[in-house]
């Protein structure tokens, strides 16, 4: 199977076809506990903040639970294959 360029233009490669996605159905009830009310059980973040460093991230997980991470990449990231980006 020949490779394709995903969201970028790469000389010698054709654009990738659109990929069909399967989105899960988001229910409004909890099958294992019907006493949970969907509208009052939702939790949303009120703000965001940054954490730098492995030890600080470990402490954040210890204090507050899971964390979410993101990073900004350039268009060429989609053609990245190995090494340090």
C-alpha positions in Angstrom: 0.0 0.0 0.0 1.4 3.4 -1.0 1.6 6.2 1.6 -0.4 9.4 1.3 0.0 12.9 2.6 -2.3 13.5 5.5 -3.4 17.2 5.7 -0.2 18.4 4.0 1.2 18.7 0.5 4.2 16.4 0.0 6.0 16.1 -3.3 5.4 12.6 -4.8 2.6 11.7 -2.5 -1.2 11.9 -3.2 -3.5 13.4 -0.6 -5.0 10.8 1.8 -8.7 10.1 1.4 -11.1 11.3 4.1 -11.2 8.7 6.9 -14.6 7.8 8.2 -15.0 8.1 11.9 -17.2 6.2 14.3 -18.5 8.4 17.1 -19.8 6.7 20.2 -23.4 7.4 21.2 -23.4 9.7 24.2 -26.2 8.5 26.5 -27.9 10.5 29.2 -28.3 7.6 31.7 -25.9 5.4 33.6 -26.9 1.8 33.0 -25.2 0.6 36.2 -26.7 3.3 38.5 -30.0 4.7 37.6 -30.0 7.1 40.6 -27.5 9.3 38.9 -29.1 12.4 37.3 -27.4 13.3 34.1 -28.0 17.1 34.2 -26.7 17.5 37.7 -23.8 15.1 37.5 -21.9 16.9 34.7 -18.6 18.4 35.8 -16.8 21.1 33.7 -13.5 22.8 34.2 -13.7 26.4 35.3 -10.2 27.4 34.3 -6.9 26.1 32.9 -3.3 26.5 34.1 0.1 25.3 33.1 2.5 22.9 34.9 6.1 22.6 33.9 8.4 19.7 34.8 8.1 16.1 35.5 8.0 16.4 39.3 5.4 19.2 39.2 3.2 17.0 36.9 3.6 14.1 39.3 2.6 16.3 42.3 -0.4 17.6 40.3 -1.6 14.1 39.6 -1.1 13.2 43.3 -3.0 16.3 44.5 -5.8 16.5 41.9 -5.9 13.4 39.7 -5.5 13.1 36.0 -4.0 15.9 33.8 -4.5 16.8 30.2 -1.6 17.7 28.0 -1.3 19.4 24.6 1.5 20.8 22.5 1.7 22.9 19.4 3.2 21.4 16.2 3.9 22.7 12.8 2.5 21.4 9.5 5.5 19.2 8.9 4.7 17.2 12.1 2.4 15.0 10.0 5.4 13.8 8.0 7.5 13.1 11.1 8.7 9.5 11.4 11.3 9.2 14.2 13.8 11.0 16.4 13.3 14.1 18.5 10.7 16.5 17.0 
